[in-house]
Amino acid sequence: MQMVLKCAACLLALAAAWLRAEDLPSEIRILVPVTAGSTLDARARVIADAIGQRLKQRVIVENRPGAGGIIGALAVARSKPDGSTLLFTNNSHVISPHIYPNAGYDPIRDFAPVAQAYVSGMVLVAHPSLQVASVSELVALARNESKALSYASSGTGGLPHLAAELFKQVAGIELLHVPYRGDGQALNDVLSGRVPVMMSGYIVVLPHVRAGKLRALAVTSNQRTGILPEVPTIVESGYPAYKLDTWTGFFAPAGTSAGLIDKLNREIAAALATPAVQAQFAATGAEAAVTSPAEFAAFVRQEWEIDGRLVRKLRLAPE
């Protein structure tokens, strides 16, 4: 009997230890693979604050920009799979490795999808000096110019880069890509008129559109956004072949336990439902889109295949 009791006690102790091991760490870092002030960064900080308030612990956002998101993604892939380090990224997670074949990680094998966060869109803007007020006028100008117009992006392999290259393809025009190290640098040159066109997230350019410093020509989403209701979609502007859904999500390093993934998924879902996050999304044209880890994993695998075909079709390469 004593032996049975001792075995039972050992089992209980092991179970308790396992449960403690599955607790979330006391501090969580969220790595964002873009510069501070970008759309992805701004929303990451609001979500992180909501998660931190729920958990009553530190949730830190760190910017690791560069190489279309590869630098930040690689840092997370090499982190301990203990729930303390997460990647918060967008479509670039499955775009950049197709462009940079020596990225150093596999976006499917080396990560554990935790939760999709939101869907949103981008906006195609032009400097007023270009004297175009619509997509059709931009296309006509691009076709008539002897030298290709240039467009700015946050960097090769990023979502704005792919969005602009897809627009070039469906519109049948030439635009010269001018990559920068982040949205801020790109925006500065577009505001000055040095580079006349840019594809960007709403948060980055919205204040300048409202101030009349930039003209919004079209949004990439399938439907118009409530924050720019007067701006048509690219599809509405005459290009029904333009299809590019923008999404974001959280990833942990591969090997993170299913228990930790599930706990993180629940906390992220709860944070996205808070009034503060919902208000920020409403003000900046985003919509929460939480999924289970399994659903998100299946979605990411599908996007990896779709974007790979698109990168090959557009013949995108490092610059």
C-alpha positions in Angstrom: 0.0 0.0 0.0 2.8 2.3 0.9 4.4 1.6 -2.5 1.2 2.5 -4.3 0.9 5.7 -2.3 4.5 6.6 -3.1 3.9 5.9 -6.8 0.7 8.0 -6.8 2.6 10.9 -5.1 5.4 10.7 -7.7 2.8 10.8 -10.5 1.1 13.8 -9.0 4.5 15.5 -8.6 5.3 14.8 -12.2 1.9 16.1 -13.3 2.3 19.3 -11.3 5.8 19.8 -12.7 4.4 19.3 -16.2 1.7 21.8 -15.6 4.2 24.4 -14.3 6.4 23.8 -17.4 3.4 24.5 -19.6 2.8 27.9 -17.9 3.6 30.9 -20.1 6.9 32.6 -19.3 7.0 35.7 -17.1 8.1 37.8 -20.0 7.2 37.6 -23.7 9.1 39.3 -26.5 7.2 39.9 -29.8 9.6 40.5 -32.7 8.3 42.6 -35.5 10.4 42.3 -38.7 9.8 45.9 -39.8 10.9 49.4 -38.6 9.2 51.3 -35.8 6.3 53.4 -36.9 5.2 51.1 -39.7 1.6 49.8 -39.8 2.6 46.3 -38.6 4.6 47.8 -35.7 1.9 50.2 -34.6 -0.7 47.4 -34.4 1.7 45.0 -32.8 2.2 47.4 -29.9 -1.5 47.8 -29.3 -2.0 44.0 -29.3 1.1 43.5 -27.0 -0.2 46.0 -24.5 -3.6 44.2 -24.4 -1.9 40.8 -23.9 0.3 42.3 -21.2 -2.6 43.7 -19.3 -4.4 40.4 -19.4 -1.4 38.4 -18.2 -0.3 41.2 -15.8 3.3 40.8 -17.0 5.7 42.3 -19.5 5.1 41.8 -23.2 7.8 43.6 -25.1 7.8 44.5 -28.8 11.2 44.5 -30.5 11.9 45.7 -34.1 14.2 43.5 -36.2 13.9 45.0 -39.7 15.7 44.0 -42.8 15.7 41.7 -45.9 12.0 41.6 -46.3 11.4 40.3 -42.8 14.1 37.6 -42.9 16.3 39.1 -40.1 13.4 39.1 -37.6 12.1 35.7 -38.7 15.5 34.1 -38.4 15.9 35.5 -34.9 12.7 33.8 -33.8 13.5 30.5 -35.6 16.7 30.3 -33.5 15.0 31.2 -30.2 14.1 28.7 -27.5 10.7 27.1 -28.0 9.5 28.1 -24.6 6.8 30.6 -25.5 9.0 33.6 -24.6 9.7 34.8 -28.2 7.1 35.2 -30.9 7.2 36.6 -34.4 4.4 39.0 -35.5 4.5 39.3 -39.2 2.4 39.4 -42.4 2.5 37.9 -45.9 6.2 38.7 -46.2 6.8 35.6 -44.0 5.9 33.4 -47.0 7.1 35.8 -49.7 10.7 36.7 -48.8 12.0 33.1 -48.7 10.9 32.6 -52.3 12.9 35.7 -53.2 15.9 35.0 -51.0 16.4 31.2 -51.3 19.3 31.4 -48.8 17.2 33.0 -46.1 18.4 30.4 -43.5 15.1 29.1 -42.4 12.0 27.4 -43.8 8.8 29.4 -43.0 6.8 26.1 -42.6 9.2 23.7 -41.0 10.9 26.1 -38.6 7.9 27.8 -37.1 4.8 26.9 -35.1 1.8 29.0 -36.2 0.0 30.4 -33.1 -2.8 32.6 -34.3 -3.9 34.8 -37.2 -4.5 38.3 -36.0 -6.1 40.5 -38.5 -6.7 41.2 -42.2 -6.3 44.6 -43.7 -5.3 46.4 -46.9 -2.8 48.8 -48.4 -3.2 51.9 -50.4 -1.6 53.1 -53.5 -0.6 56.8 -53.1 1.0 59.4 -55.4 2.7 62.7 -54.7 0.5 65.7 -55.9 3.2 66.8 -58.3 2.5 63.7 -60.4 -0.9 65.2 -61.2 -2.8 62.0 -61.3 -6.0 61.5 -59.3 -6.9 57.9 -60.3 -5.4 54.5 -61.2 -6.4 55.1 -64.8 -4.5 58.4 -64.9 -1.5 56.8 -63.3 -1.5 54.0 -65.9 -1.9 56.4 -68.8 1.0 58.5 -67.5 3.2 55.5 -67.0 2.5 54.3 -70.6 3.3 57.7 -72.1 6.5 58.4 -70.1 9.7 57.8 -71.9 11.4 56.9 -68.6 9.7 54.6 -66.1 8.1 56.2 -63.1 9.6 55.0 -59.8 7.8 53.7 -56.8 9.1 53.4 -53.2 8.7 50.3 -50.9 9.7 49.3 -47.4 12.1 46.8 -48.9 12.6 44.0 -51.4 10.5 41.0 -50.4 8.1 42.9 -48.2 4.3 42.9 -48.8 4.3 46.5 -50.4 6.9 45.3 -52.9 4.8 42.3 -54.0 1.6 44.4 -54.0 3.2 47.0 -56.3 4.8 44.4 -58.6 1.4 42.6 -59.0 -0.2 46.0 -59.8 2.4 46.5 -62.5 1.7 43.1 -64.0 -2.1 43.4 -64.1 -1.9 47.0 -65.4 0.7 46.2 -68.0 3.0 49.1 -67.1 6.6 49.6 -66.1 7.5 51.1 -62.7 11.0 51.3 -61.3 11.3 49.8 -57.8 13.2 51.9 -55.2 13.5 49.8 -52.1 14.2 51.4 -48.7 14.9 50.1 -45.2 11.5 50.5 -43.8 8.3 52.5 -44.4 9.6 55.7 -42.8 12.5 56.2 -45.2 10.3 55.4 -48.2 7.6 57.8 -47.0 10.1 60.7 -46.6 11.2 60.5 -50.2 7.6 60.2 -51.4 6.5 63.2 -49.4 9.3 65.2 -50.9 8.3 64.1 -54.4 11.7 62.5 -55.0 9.9 59.2 -55.6 6.3 59.8 -56.8 4.5 56.6 -56.0 4.2 54.3 -53.0 2.2 51.2 -51.9 1.8 51.3 -48.1 -0.2 50.3 -45.1 -2.9 52.7 -44.0 -1.4 53.9 -40.8 1.8 55.2 -42.4 0.2 57.4 -45.1 -3.3 58.1 -43.8 -2.4 61.4 -42.0 -0.7 62.7 -45.1 -3.6 61.7 -47.4 -6.0 63.6 -45.1 -3.6 66.6 -45.1 -3.5 66.7 -48.9 0.2 65.9 -49.0 -0.5 62.6 -50.8 -3.3 61.4 -53.1 -4.8 58.0 -52.4 -5.5 56.3 -55.8 -6.8 52.9 -54.8 -6.8 50.3 -52.0 -5.7 46.7 -52.4 -8.5 45.1 -50.5 -11.5 43.4 -52.2 -13.8 46.0 -50.7 -13.5 49.7 -49.9 -12.3 50.6 -46.4 -14.3 52.6 -44.0 -11.4 54.9 -43.2 -11.1 55.9 -46.9 -14.6 55.3 -48.2 -14.1 57.5 -51.3 -11.1 55.6 -52.5 -11.9 52.7 -55.0 -10.3 49.3 -54.9 -7.8 48.3 -57.6 -10.5 45.8 -58.9 -13.0 48.7 -59.1 -10.5 50.7 -61.0 -10.6 48.3 -63.9 -8.2 45.4 -62.9 -10.3 42.4 -61.7 -7.2 40.2 -61.9 -5.7 42.0 -59.0 -6.1 39.6 -56.0 -3.8 40.0 -53.0 -5.2 39.4 -49.5 -3.2 40.9 -46.7 -3.0 39.0 -43.4 -0.9 39.0 -40.2 -0.3 36.5 -37.5 1.8 35.2 -34.6 4.4 32.4 -34.9 6.5 30.6 -32.3 9.7 28.7 -32.9 9.2 25.1 -34.1 9.2 22.7 -31.2 7.1 24.8 -28.9 4.7 22.5 -27.1 1.0 22.3 -28.1 0.0 23.3 -24.6 1.9 26.6 -24.9 0.6 27.2 -28.4 -2.9 26.8 -27.2 -2.5 29.1 -24.3 -0.9 31.8 -26.4 -3.7 31.4 -29.0 -6.3 31.9 -26.3 -4.6 35.0 -24.9 -4.1 36.6 -28.3 -7.7 35.9 -29.2 -8.9 37.5 -26.0 -6.6 40.5 -26.5 -7.9 41.1 -30.0 -11.4 41.2 -28.6 -10.6 44.0 -26.1 -12.2 47.5 -26.7 -8.7 49.1 -27.1 -7.6 46.8 -29.9 -11.0 46.9 -31.6 -11.0 50.7 -31.5 -7.5 50.8 -33.0 -8.5 48.4 -35.7 -11.6 50.4 -36.6 -9.6 53.6 -36.8 -6.9 52.1 -39.0 -8.8 49.8 -41.4 -8.1 46.4 -39.9 -10.4 43.5 -39.0 -9.7 40.9 -36.4 -9.4 37.4 -37.9 -8.5 34.9 -35.2 -8.1 31.2 -36.0 -7.1 28.1 -34.2 -3.4 27.1 -34.5 -4.3 24.2 -36.8 -6.4 26.5 -39.1 -3.7 29.1 -39.2 -1.0 26.4 -40.0 -3.1 25.1 -42.9 -3.7 28.7 -44.2 0.0 29.5 -44.0 0.9 26.4 -46.0 -1.6 27.4 -48.7 -0.3 31.0 -48.8 3.3 29.6 -49.1 2.3 27.8 -52.3 0.2 30.7 -53.7 2.8 33.4 -53.1 5.6 31.1 -54.4 3.8 30.8 -57.8 3.2 34.6 -57.8 6.9 35.4 -57.0 8.0 33.1 -59.9 5.4 34.6 -62.2 6.5 38.2 -61.4 10.2 37.1 -61.5 11.1 38.8 -58.3 14.7 38.6 -57.2 17.0 40.3 -54.7 18.0 43.8 -55.6 
